[in-house]
Amino acid sequence: MILEQVILYIRPNQSEMFEKAFKIAQNIIITMKGYLRHDLLKCVEEEDKYLLLVEWKTITDHEEGFRKSEGYQDWKNLLHHFYDPFPVVQHYFSVLEN
């Protein structure tokens, strides 16, 4: 399992619109091959800051399958204009897995 971690900084005063758009966009990602689960967390200390966590079976499922899909174009159109700055995506794996 691979955990995708993204810190999202949303343009000021656009968090409510971002959350509405994300509720639509999440319907795209859940249909992707290798998708396991996701969560979107809102920061308590910093307004307009979120943490997106997505679990994938493999990193290829995310980087090749999702990012090269038609659905990703819809995802981009729904969400990418909210980000400032554009987020850095990082992937993690458990060192405790056997």
C-alpha positions in Angstrom: 0.0 0.0 0.0 1.2 3.5 -0.9 0.0 6.6 1.0 -0.2 9.8 -1.1 0.1 12.9 1.1 -0.6 16.4 -0.2 -0.8 19.6 1.8 -3.3 21.9 0.0 -3.2 25.7 0.5 -6.5 27.1 -0.8 -6.8 30.7 -2.1 -8.2 33.0 0.6 -12.0 32.9 0.9 -12.4 30.0 -1.4 -12.4 27.1 1.1 -16.2 26.6 1.0 -16.2 26.4 -2.9 -13.2 24.1 -2.7 -15.0 21.7 -0.4 -18.0 21.6 -2.6 -15.8 21.0 -5.7 -13.9 18.2 -3.8 -17.1 16.4 -3.0 -17.7 16.2 -6.7 -14.1 15.4 -7.6 -13.9 12.5 -5.1 -16.3 10.6 -7.2 -13.7 10.6 -9.9 -10.8 9.2 -7.8 -12.8 6.4 -6.2 -13.4 4.8 -9.6 -9.6 4.6 -10.4 -7.8 1.3 -10.6 -5.8 0.7 -7.4 -7.6 3.3 -5.3 -8.2 2.1 -1.7 -9.5 5.1 0.3 -9.0 8.8 0.9 -9.6 11.5 3.5 -9.5 15.3 3.3 -8.7 17.0 6.6 -9.0 20.7 7.3 -6.4 22.3 9.5 -7.5 23.7 12.8 -4.6 26.2 13.2 -4.4 27.5 9.6 -7.5 28.7 7.7 -7.6 27.5 4.1 -5.2 24.7 4.7 -6.0 21.0 4.1 -4.3 17.6 4.1 -5.3 15.1 1.5 -4.5 11.5 2.1 -5.1 8.8 -0.6 -4.2 5.2 -0.3 -3.3 3.3 -3.5 -2.3 -0.3 -4.0 0.8 0.8 -5.9 2.5 4.1 -6.8 2.0 3.2 -10.5 -1.8 3.2 -9.9 -1.5 6.8 -8.8 1.2 8.2 -11.1 0.4 6.3 -14.3 -3.2 5.1 -13.9 -4.8 8.2 -12.3 -2.6 11.0 -13.6 -2.8 9.8 -17.2 -6.5 9.1 -17.1 -9.3 11.2 -18.6 -10.8 11.4 -15.1 -7.6 13.3 -14.0 -8.4 16.0 -16.5 -11.8 16.5 -14.9 -10.1 16.4 -11.4 -7.7 19.2 -12.5 -10.5 21.3 -13.9 -12.5 21.0 -10.7 -9.7 21.6 -8.2 -6.4 22.9 -9.4 -7.5 26.6 -9.7 -8.0 26.6 -5.9 -4.4 26.0 -5.0 -1.9 28.7 -4.1 0.9 27.6 -4.2 0.5 24.4 -6.2 1.0 21.5 -3.9 3.8 19.0 -3.7 2.7 15.4 -3.7 4.7 12.8 -1.7 4.3 9.1 -1.4 4.9 6.9 1.7 5.0 3.2 2.5 4.9 1.5 5.9 8.2 0.3 7.2 6.2 -2.0 9.5 4.6 -4.0 6.7 5.9 -7.6 6.2 
